[in-house]
């Protein structure tokens, strides 16, 4: 009976460790996506600002 409980507890601890590894993997994935978004915004930020400024100017110019 004691051996059965030990096996049961060991399997539950193994599942917990696996969940922790999965959470770390998801955290790394989210960090990578966030870094990619920041890089894209920094790269295209000036261009997008110019586009929105042109659109704003053309809207203001029309009566």
PDB file of N, CA, C, O and CB in Angstrom:
ATOM      1  N   UNK A   1       0.823  -1.192   0.000  1.00  0.00           N
ATOM      2  CA  UNK A   1       0.000   0.000   0.000  1.00  0.00           C
ATOM      3  C   UNK A   1       0.868   1.256   0.000  1.00  0.00           C
ATOM      4  O   UNK A   1       0.578   2.219  -0.709  1.00  0.00           O
ATOM      5  CB  UNK A   1      -0.937  -0.002   1.205  1.00  0.00           C
ATOM      6  N   UNK A   2       1.918   1.238   0.789  1.00  0.00           N
ATOM      7  CA  UNK A   2       2.803   2.396   0.857  1.00  0.00           C
ATOM      8  C   UNK A   2       3.511   2.610  -0.483  1.00  0.00           C
ATOM      9  O   UNK A   2       3.702   3.743  -0.924  1.00  0.00           O
ATOM     10  CB  UNK A   2       3.836   2.218   1.987  1.00  0.00           C
ATOM     11  N   UNK A   3       3.890   1.514  -1.114  1.00  0.00           N
ATOM     12  CA  UNK A   3       4.545   1.632  -2.412  1.00  0.00           C
ATOM     13  C   UNK A   3       3.587   2.237  -3.440  1.00  0.00           C
ATOM     14  O   UNK A   3       4.000   3.049  -4.268  1.00  0.00           O
ATOM     15  CB  UNK A   3       5.048   0.255  -2.891  1.00  0.00           C
ATOM     16  N   UNK A   4       2.324   1.851  -3.392  1.00  0.00           N
ATOM     17  CA  UNK A   4       1.323   2.410  -4.294  1.00  0.00           C
ATOM     18  C   UNK A   4       1.201   3.917  -4.094  1.00  0.00           C
ATOM     19  O   UNK A   4       1.140   4.663  -5.072  1.00  0.00           O
ATOM     20  CB  UNK A   4      -0.038   1.732  -4.075  1.00  0.00           C
ATOM     21  N   UNK A   5       1.166   4.374  -2.851  1.00  0.00           N
ATOM     22  CA  UNK A   5       1.080   5.803  -2.568  1.00  0.00           C
ATOM     23  C   UNK A   5       2.325   6.539  -3.046  1.00  0.00           C
ATOM     24  O   UNK A   5       2.228   7.661  -3.543  1.00  0.00           O
ATOM     25  CB  UNK A   5       0.878   6.034  -1.074  1.00  0.00           C
ATOM     26  N   UNK A   6       3.489   5.920  -2.903  1.00  0.00           N
ATOM     27  CA  UNK A   6       4.723   6.550  -3.376  1.00  0.00           C
ATOM     28  C   UNK A   6       4.698   6.706  -4.892  1.00  0.00           C
ATOM     29  O   UNK A   6       5.087   7.748  -5.420  1.00  0.00           O
ATOM     30  CB  UNK A   6       5.950   5.726  -2.946  1.00  0.00           C
ATOM     31  N   UNK A   7       4.244   5.679  -5.582  1.00  0.00           N
ATOM     32  CA  UNK A   7       4.148   5.749  -7.047  1.00  0.00           C
ATOM     33  C   UNK A   7       3.156   6.831  -7.452  1.00  0.00           C
ATOM     34  O   UNK A   7       3.416   7.595  -8.381  1.00  0.00           O
ATOM     35  CB  UNK A   7       3.723   4.380  -7.640  1.00  0.00           C
ATOM     36  N   UNK A   8       2.037   6.900  -6.769  1.00  0.00           N
ATOM     37  CA  UNK A   8       1.020   7.905  -7.064  1.00  0.00           C
ATOM     38  C   UNK A   8       1.557   9.317  -6.843  1.00  0.00           C
ATOM     39  O   UNK A   8       1.357  10.193  -7.684  1.00  0.00           O
ATOM     40  CB  UNK A   8      -0.222   7.673  -6.201  1.00  0.00           C
ATOM     41  N   UNK A   9       2.230   9.543  -5.727  1.00  0.00           N
ATOM     42  CA  UNK A   9       2.786  10.862  -5.438  1.00  0.00           C
ATOM     43  C   UNK A   9       3.880  11.235  -6.433  1.00  0.00           C
ATOM     44  O   UNK A   9       3.949  12.381  -6.878  1.00  0.00           O
ATOM     45  CB  UNK A   9       3.337  10.902  -4.015  1.00  0.00           C
ATOM     46  N   UNK A  10       4.728  10.284  -6.780  1.00  0.00           N
ATOM     47  CA  UNK A  10       5.791  10.556  -7.748  1.00  0.00           C
ATOM     48  C   UNK A  10       5.227  10.937  -9.108  1.00  0.00           C
ATOM     49  O   UNK A  10       5.768  11.813  -9.783  1.00  0.00           O
ATOM     50  CB  UNK A  10       6.699   9.343  -7.889  1.00  0.00           C
ATOM     51  N   UNK A  11       4.138  10.282  -9.514  1.00  0.00           N
ATOM     52  CA  UNK A  11       3.533  10.628 -10.804  1.00  0.00           C
ATOM     53  C   UNK A  11       2.919  12.024 -10.759  1.00  0.00           C
ATOM     54  O   UNK A  11       2.983  12.764 -11.741  1.00  0.00           O
ATOM     55  CB  UNK A  11       2.464   9.593 -11.192  1.00  0.00           C
ATOM     56  N   UNK A  12       2.328  12.384  -9.631  1.00  0.00           N
ATOM     57  CA  UNK A  12       1.754  13.735  -9.516  1.00  0.00           C
ATOM     58  C   UNK A  12       2.845  14.804  -9.523  1.00  0.00           C
ATOM     59  O   UNK A  12       2.671  15.857 -10.136  1.00  0.00           O
ATOM     60  CB  UNK A  12       0.916  13.853  -8.231  1.00  0.00           C
ATOM     61  N   UNK A  13       3.955  14.547  -8.854  1.00  0.00           N
ATOM     62  CA  UNK A  13       5.063  15.503  -8.855  1.00  0.00           C
ATOM     63  C   UNK A  13       5.660  15.640 -10.255  1.00  0.00           C
ATOM     64  O   UNK A  13       6.061  16.733 -10.655  1.00  0.00           O
ATOM     65  CB  UNK A  13       6.151  15.068  -7.856  1.00  0.00           C
ATOM     66  N   UNK A  14       5.717  14.554 -10.987  1.00  0.00           N
ATOM     67  CA  UNK A  14       6.236  14.607 -12.355  1.00  0.00           C
ATOM     68  C   UNK A  14       5.330  15.470 -13.226  1.00  0.00           C
ATOM     69  O   UNK A  14       5.821  16.233 -14.059  1.00  0.00           O
ATOM     70  CB  UNK A  14       6.358  13.184 -12.950  1.00  0.00           C
ATOM     71  N   UNK A  15       4.023  15.361 -13.046  1.00  0.00           N
ATOM     72  CA  UNK A  15       3.081  16.184 -13.813  1.00  0.00           C
ATOM     73  C   UNK A  15       3.248  17.656 -13.458  1.00  0.00           C
ATOM     74  O   UNK A  15       3.179  18.513 -14.339  1.00  0.00           O
ATOM     75  CB  UNK A  15       1.626  15.736 -13.552  1.00  0.00           C
ATOM     76  N   UNK A  16       3.466  17.961 -12.191  1.00  0.00           N
ATOM     77  CA  UNK A  16       3.661  19.352 -11.769  1.00  0.00           C
ATOM     78  C   UNK A  16       4.912  19.943 -12.406  1.00  0.00           C
ATOM     79  O   UNK A  16       4.905  21.086 -12.862  1.00  0.00           O
ATOM     80  CB  UNK A  16       3.757  19.442 -10.238  1.00  0.00           C
ATOM     81  N   UNK A  17       5.981  19.162 -12.433  1.00  0.00           N
ATOM     82  CA  UNK A  17       7.215  19.642 -13.041  1.00  0.00           C
ATOM     83  C   UNK A  17       7.011  19.890 -14.530  1.00  0.00           C
ATOM     84  O   UNK A  17       7.564  20.842 -15.080  1.00  0.00           O
ATOM     85  CB  UNK A  17       8.354  18.638 -12.818  1.00  0.00           C
ATOM     86  N   UNK A  18       6.229  19.050 -15.181  1.00  0.00           N
ATOM     87  CA  UNK A  18       5.963  19.205 -16.600  1.00  0.00           C
ATOM     88  C   UNK A  18       5.146  20.469 -16.844  1.00  0.00           C
ATOM     89  O   UNK A  18       5.390  21.186 -17.815  1.00  0.00           O
ATOM     90  CB  UNK A  18       5.229  17.973 -17.153  1.00  0.00           C
ATOM     91  N   UNK A  19       4.186  20.746 -15.978  1.00  0.00           N
ATOM     92  CA  UNK A  19       3.399  21.973 -16.115  1.00  0.00           C
ATOM     93  C   UNK A  19       4.276  23.198 -15.957  1.00  0.00           C
ATOM     94  O   UNK A  19       4.100  24.183 -16.674  1.00  0.00           O
ATOM     95  CB  UNK A  19       2.267  22.005 -15.090  1.00  0.00           C
ATOM     96  N   UNK A  20       5.213  23.151 -15.031  1.00  0.00           N
ATOM     97  CA  UNK A  20       6.119  24.273 -14.837  1.00  0.00           C
ATOM     98  C   UNK A  20       6.982  24.520 -16.059  1.00  0.00           C
ATOM     99  O   UNK A  20       7.220  25.668 -16.432  1.00  0.00           O
ATOM    100  CB  UNK A  20       6.994  24.035 -13.631  1.00  0.00           C
ATOM    101  N   UNK A  21       7.446  23.463 -16.676  1.00  0.00           N
ATOM    102  CA  UNK A  21       8.255  23.602 -17.884  1.00  0.00           C
ATOM    103  C   UNK A  21       7.418  24.203 -19.002  1.00  0.00           C
ATOM    104  O   UNK A  21       7.910  25.030 -19.769  1.00  0.00           O
ATOM    105  CB  UNK A  21       8.834  22.239 -18.317  1.00  0.00           C
ATOM    106  N   UNK A  22       6.174  23.799 -19.100  1.00  0.00           N
ATOM    107  CA  UNK A  22       5.300  24.344 -20.131  1.00  0.00           C
ATOM    108  C   UNK A  22       5.065  25.833 -19.898  1.00  0.00           C
ATOM    109  O   UNK A  22       5.059  26.612 -20.851  1.00  0.00           O
ATOM    110  CB  UNK A  22       3.962  23.589 -20.157  1.00  0.00           C
ATOM    111  N   UNK A  23       4.874  26.230 -18.667  1.00  0.00           N
ATOM    112  CA  UNK A  23       4.668  27.645 -18.358  1.00  0.00           C
ATOM    113  C   UNK A  23       5.901  28.457 -18.729  1.00  0.00           C
ATOM    114  O   UNK A  23       5.775  29.567 -19.246  1.00  0.00           O
ATOM    115  CB  UNK A  23       4.336  27.832 -16.868  1.00  0.00           C
ATOM    116  N   UNK A  24       7.069  27.930 -18.478  1.00  0.00           N
ATOM    117  CA  UNK A  24       8.303  28.629 -18.844  1.00  0.00           C
ATOM    118  C   UNK A  24       8.400  28.753 -20.361  1.00  0.00           C
ATOM    119  O   UNK A  24       8.790  29.800 -20.876  1.00  0.00           O
ATOM    120  CB  UNK A  24       9.542  27.890 -18.282  1.00  0.00           C
ATOM    121  N   UNK A  25       8.049  27.695 -21.071  1.00  0.00           N
ATOM    122  CA  UNK A  25       8.095  27.740 -22.528  1.00  0.00           C
ATOM    123  C   UNK A  25       7.131  28.789 -23.070  1.00  0.00           C
ATOM    124  O   UNK A  25       7.486  29.544 -23.974  1.00  0.00           O
ATOM    125  CB  UNK A  25       7.767  26.366 -23.116  1.00  0.00           C
ATOM    126  N   UNK A  26       5.920  28.844 -22.530  1.00  0.00           N
ATOM    127  CA  UNK A  26       4.965  29.859 -22.962  1.00  0.00           C
ATOM    128  C   UNK A  26       5.464  31.261 -22.628  1.00  0.00           C
ATOM    129  O   UNK A  26       5.281  32.187 -23.418  1.00  0.00           O
ATOM    130  CB  UNK A  26       3.602  29.617 -22.313  1.00  0.00           C
ATOM    131  N   UNK A  27       6.081  31.421 -21.485  1.00  0.00           N
ATOM    132  CA  UNK A  27       6.636  32.726 -21.120  1.00  0.00           C
ATOM    133  C   UNK A  27       7.721  33.166 -22.084  1.00  0.00           C
ATOM    134  O   UNK A  27       7.772  34.333 -22.473  1.00  0.00           O
ATOM    135  CB  UNK A  27       7.191  32.687 -19.709  1.00  0.00           C
ATOM    136  N   UNK A  28       8.584  32.248 -22.469  1.00  0.00           N
ATOM    137  CA  UNK A  28       9.623  32.581 -23.450  1.00  0.00           C
ATOM    138  C   UNK A  28       9.018  32.932 -24.803  1.00  0.00           C
ATOM    139  O   UNK A  28       9.491  33.842 -25.484  1.00  0.00           O
ATOM    140  CB  UNK A  28      10.603  31.417 -23.606  1.00  0.00           C
ATOM    141  N   UNK A  29       7.982  32.213 -25.187  1.00  0.00           N
ATOM    142  CA  UNK A  29       7.315  32.497 -26.461  1.00  0.00           C
ATOM    143  C   UNK A  29       6.678  33.886 -26.447  1.00  0.00           C
ATOM    144  O   UNK A  29       6.788  34.626 -27.424  1.00  0.00           O
ATOM    145  CB  UNK A  29       6.247  31.430 -26.757  1.00  0.00           C
ATOM    146  N   UNK A  30       6.024  34.238 -25.365  1.00  0.00           N
ATOM    147  CA  UNK A  30       5.416  35.568 -25.240  1.00  0.00           C
ATOM    148  C   UNK A  30       6.485  36.655 -25.267  1.00  0.00           C
ATOM    149  O   UNK A  30       6.292  37.695 -25.896  1.00  0.00           O
ATOM    150  CB  UNK A  30       4.592  35.668 -23.942  1.00  0.00           C
ATOM    151  N   UNK A  31       7.598  36.428 -24.599  1.00  0.00           N
ATOM    152  CA  UNK A  31       8.684  37.401 -24.597  1.00  0.00           C
ATOM    153  C   UNK A  31       9.258  37.573 -26.002  1.00  0.00           C
ATOM    154  O   UNK A  31       9.581  38.693 -26.398  1.00  0.00           O
ATOM    155  CB  UNK A  31       9.788  36.970 -23.621  1.00  0.00           C
ATOM    156  N   UNK A  32       9.390  36.496 -26.752  1.00  0.00           N
ATOM    157  CA  UNK A  32       9.898  36.569 -28.119  1.00  0.00           C
ATOM    158  C   UNK A  32       8.942  37.339 -29.021  1.00  0.00           C
ATOM    159  O   UNK A  32       9.380  38.151 -29.835  1.00  0.00           O
ATOM    160  CB  UNK A  32      10.128  35.167 -28.677  1.00  0.00           C
ATOM    161  N   UNK A  33       7.647  37.094 -28.886  1.00  0.00           N
ATOM    162  CA  UNK A  33       6.655  37.817 -29.682  1.00  0.00           C
ATOM    163  C   UNK A  33       6.670  39.299 -29.328  1.00  0.00           C
ATOM    164  O   UNK A  33       6.588  40.148 -30.215  1.00  0.00           O
ATOM    165  CB  UNK A  33       5.246  37.229 -29.463  1.00  0.00           C
ATOM    166  N   UNK A  34       6.773  39.616 -28.043  1.00  0.00           N
ATOM    167  CA  UNK A  34       6.818  41.019 -27.621  1.00  0.00           C
ATOM    168  C   UNK A  34       8.065  41.706 -28.174  1.00  0.00           C
ATOM    169  O   UNK A  34       7.995  42.858 -28.604  1.00  0.00           O
ATOM    170  CB  UNK A  34       6.790  41.124 -26.082  1.00  0.00           C
ATOM    171  N   UNK A  35       9.195  41.021 -28.168  1.00  0.00           N
ATOM    172  CA  UNK A  35      10.420  41.605 -28.713  1.00  0.00           C
ATOM    173  C   UNK A  35      10.289  41.837 -30.213  1.00  0.00           C
ATOM    174  O   UNK A  35      10.780  42.842 -30.727  1.00  0.00           O
ATOM    175  CB  UNK A  35      11.623  40.699 -28.421  1.00  0.00           C
ATOM    176  N   UNK A  36       9.639  40.925 -30.915  1.00  0.00           N
ATOM    177  CA  UNK A  36       9.427  41.095 -32.353  1.00  0.00           C
ATOM    178  C   UNK A  36       8.528  42.289 -32.629  1.00  0.00           C
ATOM    179  O   UNK A  36       8.786  43.056 -33.557  1.00  0.00           O
ATOM    180  CB  UNK A  36       8.821  39.826 -32.961  1.00  0.00           C
ATOM    181  N   UNK A  37       7.480  42.456 -31.839  1.00  0.00           N
ATOM    182  CA  UNK A  37       6.579  43.598 -32.022  1.00  0.00           C
ATOM    183  C   UNK A  37       7.320  44.909 -31.779  1.00  0.00           C
ATOM    184  O   UNK A  37       7.160  45.860 -32.543  1.00  0.00           O
ATOM    185  CB  UNK A  37       5.364  43.489 -31.076  1.00  0.00           C
ATOM    186  N   UNK A  38       8.116  44.966 -30.738  1.00  0.00           N
ATOM    187  CA  UNK A  38       8.889  46.177 -30.442  1.00  0.00           C
ATOM    188  C   UNK A  38       9.851  46.487 -31.585  1.00  0.00           C
ATOM    189  O   UNK A  38       9.985  47.643 -31.987  1.00  0.00           O
ATOM    190  CB  UNK A  38       9.670  46.016 -29.116  1.00  0.00           C
ATOM    191  N   UNK A  39      10.515  45.468 -32.108  1.00  0.00           N
ATOM    192  CA  UNK A  39      11.453  45.683 -33.215  1.00  0.00           C
ATOM    193  C   UNK A  39      10.732  46.192 -34.455  1.00  0.00           C
ATOM    194  O   UNK A  39      11.240  47.078 -35.142  1.00  0.00           O
ATOM    195  CB  UNK A  39      12.203  44.387 -33.543  1.00  0.00           C
ATOM    196  N   UNK A  40       9.565  45.651 -34.749  1.00  0.00           N
ATOM    197  CA  UNK A  40       8.802  46.089 -35.921  1.00  0.00           C
ATOM    198  C   UNK A  40       8.326  47.519 -35.743  1.00  0.00           C
ATOM    199  O   UNK A  40       8.403  48.319 -36.675  1.00  0.00           O
ATOM    200  CB  UNK A  40       7.604  45.161 -36.169  1.00  0.00           C
ATOM    201  N   UNK A  41       7.838  47.848 -34.561  1.00  0.00           N
ATOM    202  CA  UNK A  41       7.359  49.216 -34.315  1.00  0.00           C
ATOM    203  C   UNK A  41       8.514  50.217 -34.407  1.00  0.00           C
ATOM    204  O   UNK A  41       8.351  51.300 -34.971  1.00  0.00           O
ATOM    205  CB  UNK A  41       6.680  49.312 -32.927  1.00  0.00           C
ATOM    206  N   UNK A  42       9.660  49.866 -33.865  1.00  0.00           N
ATOM    207  CA  UNK A  42      10.809  50.773 -33.956  1.00  0.00           C
ATOM    208  C   UNK A  42      11.286  50.939 -35.391  1.00  0.00           C
ATOM    209  O   UNK A  42      11.716  52.023 -35.787  1.00  0.00           O
ATOM    210  CB  UNK A  42      11.954  50.262 -33.090  1.00  0.00           C
ATOM    211  N   UNK A  43      11.210  49.868 -36.167  1.00  0.00           N
ATOM    212  CA  UNK A  43      11.649  49.929 -37.559  1.00  0.00           C
ATOM    213  C   UNK A  43      10.675  50.726 -38.417  1.00  0.00           C
ATOM    214  O   UNK A  43      11.099  51.549 -39.229  1.00  0.00           O
ATOM    215  CB  UNK A  43      11.809  48.523 -38.125  1.00  0.00           C
ATOM    216  N   UNK A  44       9.390  50.496 -38.249  1.00  0.00           N
ATOM    217  CA  UNK A  44       8.385  51.123 -39.106  1.00  0.00           C
ATOM    218  C   UNK A  44       7.724  52.343 -38.483  1.00  0.00           C
ATOM    219  O   UNK A  44       6.854  52.958 -39.100  1.00  0.00           O
ATOM    220  CB  UNK A  44       7.334  50.124 -39.458  1.00  0.00           C
ATOM    221  N   UNK A  45       8.124  52.700 -37.274  1.00  0.00           N
ATOM    222  CA  UNK A  45       7.466  53.793 -36.563  1.00  0.00           C
ATOM    223  C   UNK A  45       7.515  55.120 -37.296  1.00  0.00           C
ATOM    224  O   UNK A  45       6.501  55.809 -37.399  1.00  0.00           O
ATOM    225  CB  UNK A  45       8.081  53.957 -35.222  1.00  0.00           C
ATOM    226  N   UNK A  46       8.669  55.482 -37.800  1.00  0.00           N
ATOM    227  CA  UNK A  46       8.807  56.752 -38.512  1.00  0.00           C
ATOM    228  C   UNK A  46       7.980  56.787 -39.782  1.00  0.00           C
ATOM    229  O   UNK A  46       7.360  57.803 -40.095  1.00  0.00           O
ATOM    230  CB  UNK A  46      10.256  57.009 -38.844  1.00  0.00           C
ATOM    231  N   UNK A  47       7.967  55.694 -40.508  1.00  0.00           N
ATOM    232  CA  UNK A  47       7.188  55.611 -41.747  1.00  0.00           C
ATOM    233  C   UNK A  47       5.703  55.728 -41.449  1.00  0.00           C
ATOM    234  O   UNK A  47       4.983  56.450 -42.139  1.00  0.00           O
ATOM    235  CB  UNK A  47       7.479  54.292 -42.486  1.00  0.00           C
ATOM    236  N   UNK A  48       5.248  55.027 -40.433  1.00  0.00           N
ATOM    237  CA  UNK A  48       3.827  55.103 -40.081  1.00  0.00           C
ATOM    238  C   UNK A  48       3.445  56.501 -39.612  1.00  0.00           C
ATOM    239  O   UNK A  48       2.347  56.974 -39.906  1.00  0.00           O
ATOM    240  CB  UNK A  48       3.492  54.081 -38.995  1.00  0.00           C
ATOM    241  N   UNK A  49       4.327  57.155 -38.894  1.00  0.00           N
ATOM    242  CA  UNK A  49       4.051  58.518 -38.444  1.00  0.00           C
ATOM    243  C   UNK A  49       3.877  59.439 -39.640  1.00  0.00           C
ATOM    244  O   UNK A  49       2.967  60.268 -39.663  1.00  0.00           O
ATOM    245  CB  UNK A  49       5.179  59.031 -37.532  1.00  0.00           C
ATOM    246  N   UNK A  50       4.748  59.299 -40.635  1.00  0.00           N
ATOM    247  CA  UNK A  50       4.639  60.127 -41.838  1.00  0.00           C
ATOM    248  C   UNK A  50       3.337  59.856 -42.583  1.00  0.00           C
ATOM    249  O   UNK A  50       2.701  60.790 -43.070  1.00  0.00           O
ATOM    250  CB  UNK A  50       5.830  59.879 -42.763  1.00  0.00           C
ATOM    251  N   UNK A  51       2.937  58.602 -42.677  1.00  0.00           N
ATOM    252  CA  UNK A  51       1.688  58.253 -43.368  1.00  0.00           C
ATOM    253  C   UNK A  51       0.501  58.875 -42.652  1.00  0.00           C
ATOM    254  O   UNK A  51      -0.361  59.471 -43.297  1.00  0.00           O
ATOM    255  CB  UNK A  51       1.516  56.720 -43.454  1.00  0.00           C
ATOM    256  N   UNK A  52       0.439  58.750 -41.347  1.00  0.00           N
ATOM    257  CA  UNK A  52      -0.682  59.321 -40.604  1.00  0.00           C
ATOM    258  C   UNK A  52      -0.668  60.850 -40.664  1.00  0.00           C
ATOM    259  O   UNK A  52      -1.730  61.470 -40.715  1.00  0.00           O
ATOM    260  CB  UNK A  52      -0.644  58.851 -39.147  1.00  0.00           C
ATOM    261  N   UNK A  53       0.498  61.458 -40.658  1.00  0.00           N
ATOM    262  CA  UNK A  53       0.588  62.913 -40.789  1.00  0.00           C
ATOM    263  C   UNK A  53       0.068  63.369 -42.148  1.00  0.00           C
ATOM    264  O   UNK A  53      -0.649  64.367 -42.232  1.00  0.00           O
ATOM    265  CB  UNK A  53       2.037  63.381 -40.593  1.00  0.00           C
ATOM    266  N   UNK A  54       0.420  62.654 -43.207  1.00  0.00           N
ATOM    267  CA  UNK A  54      -0.082  62.992 -44.547  1.00  0.00           C
ATOM    268  C   UNK A  54      -1.590  62.847 -44.630  1.00  0.00           C
ATOM    269  O   UNK A  54      -2.264  63.702 -45.205  1.00  0.00           O
ATOM    270  CB  UNK A  54       0.579  62.109 -45.601  1.00  0.00           C
ATOM    271  N   UNK A  55      -2.126  61.775 -44.064  1.00  0.00           N
ATOM    272  CA  UNK A  55      -3.577  61.565 -44.080  1.00  0.00           C
ATOM    273  C   UNK A  55      -4.269  62.662 -43.283  1.00  0.00           C
ATOM    274  O   UNK A  55      -5.296  63.185 -43.715  1.00  0.00           O
ATOM    275  CB  UNK A  55      -3.939  60.172 -43.507  1.00  0.00           C
ATOM    276  N   UNK A  56      -3.725  63.012 -42.138  1.00  0.00           N
ATOM    277  CA  UNK A  56      -4.306  64.068 -41.311  1.00  0.00           C
ATOM    278  C   UNK A  56      -4.285  65.404 -42.050  1.00  0.00           C
ATOM    279  O   UNK A  56      -5.264  66.148 -42.003  1.00  0.00           O
ATOM    280  CB  UNK A  56      -3.549  64.185 -39.976  1.00  0.00           C
ATOM    281  N   UNK A  57      -3.196  65.712 -42.721  1.00  0.00           N
ATOM    282  CA  UNK A  57      -3.090  66.963 -43.471  1.00  0.00           C
ATOM    283  C   UNK A  57      -4.097  67.008 -44.618  1.00  0.00           C
ATOM    284  O   UNK A  57      -4.714  68.044 -44.864  1.00  0.00           O
ATOM    285  CB  UNK A  57      -1.668  67.137 -44.013  1.00  0.00           C
ATOM    286  N   UNK A  58      -4.263  65.892 -45.314  1.00  0.00           N
ATOM    287  CA  UNK A  58      -5.216  65.862 -46.435  1.00  0.00           C
ATOM    288  C   UNK A  58      -6.651  65.975 -45.947  1.00  0.00           C
ATOM    289  O   UNK A  58      -7.490  66.550 -46.640  1.00  0.00           O
ATOM    290  CB  UNK A  58      -5.047  64.575 -47.248  1.00  0.00           C
ATOM    291  N   UNK A  59      -6.950  65.445 -44.780  1.00  0.00           N
ATOM    292  CA  UNK A  59      -8.307  65.563 -44.229  1.00  0.00           C
ATOM    293  C   UNK A  59      -8.578  67.001 -43.824  1.00  0.00           C
ATOM    294  O   UNK A  59      -9.670  67.512 -44.070  1.00  0.00           O
ATOM    295  CB  UNK A  59      -8.499  64.618 -43.016  1.00  0.00           C
ATOM    296  N   UNK A  60      -7.612  67.661 -43.211  1.00  0.00           N
ATOM    297  CA  UNK A  60      -7.793  69.049 -42.786  1.00  0.00           C
ATOM    298  C   UNK A  60      -7.906  69.984 -43.984  1.00  0.00           C
ATOM    299  O   UNK A  60      -8.606  70.994 -43.911  1.00  0.00           O
ATOM    300  CB  UNK A  60      -6.635  69.486 -41.889  1.00  0.00           C
ATOM    301  N   UNK A  61      -7.233  69.666 -45.082  1.00  0.00           N
ATOM    302  CA  UNK A  61      -7.230  70.554 -46.253  1.00  0.00           C
ATOM    303  C   UNK A  61      -8.558  70.545 -46.990  1.00  0.00           C
ATOM    304  O   UNK A  61      -8.899  71.541 -47.629  1.00  0.00           O
ATOM    305  CB  UNK A  61      -6.124  70.155 -47.208  1.00  0.00           C
ATOM    306  N   UNK A  62      -9.315  69.467 -46.926  1.00  0.00           N
ATOM    307  CA  UNK A  62     -10.601  69.385 -47.633  1.00  0.00           C
ATOM    308  C   UNK A  62     -11.682  70.124 -46.857  1.00  0.00           C
ATOM    309  O   UNK A  62     -11.782  69.986 -45.638  1.00  0.00           O
ATOM    310  CB  UNK A  62     -11.015  67.911 -47.849  1.00  0.00           C
ATOM    311  N   UNK A  63     -12.500  70.921 -47.573  1.00  0.00           N
ATOM    312  CA  UNK A  63     -13.567  71.684 -46.874  1.00  0.00           C
ATOM    313  C   UNK A  63     -14.734  70.867 -46.453  1.00  0.00           C
ATOM    314  O   UNK A  63     -15.678  71.395 -45.865  1.00  0.00           O
ATOM    315  CB  UNK A  63     -14.062  72.775 -47.732  1.00  0.00           C
TER     316      UNK A  63
END
